[in-house]
Amino acid sequence: QVKLVESGGGLVQPGGSLRLSCAASGSISSLNGMGWYRQAPAKQREWVARITSGGNTYYANSAKGRFTISRDNARNTVYLQMNSLKPEDTADYYCYTGVGEFATSWGQGTQVTVSS
């Protein structure tokens, strides 16, 4: 089972940007589904975006137009570029592998705080 490690979270002002990274312990080229969920305090975990092995991308409505998911198979890494961040984007962000939005492996999460 591949191990996932997220990084790149932090504190950013509204309107700012962050790029999250998810490094896998093994090759991701054969992994079809990889993506991101997030969980805000006192809320359920929410799916954010995913990318297939062929590079097709899918986004939650809350992420469309602001977030971009990408993958670098040579680096075994998936990225989430987040622009125009809003306070409501504040959450712990989790990388996953799986099928579609169904996760079979999770990372430990990285915290994102959007605040002035």
C-alpha angles and dihedrals in degrees: 000000000000118000117224126205121188127203140163102072123133147118118314134168121247109279092028131118139237133181117213121201130202114196117196124210092226142022115311096188091096095044109101102192124043127153152121139279127183135204124200121201112287092001135105121261109272128205112238111174144333140195130205128221087258092055099254111150133207129187140192113243089251090059102040114116093009107055129055124194121201139164135216107200092187090060095035087232137131121201136202114200109198120193133175090024120199131201088251089063088070107121146106108279120214129195118215145179123212144097114313107312092340109104124211098171131030137195122225094257137243124235123238121190121185110193142130 
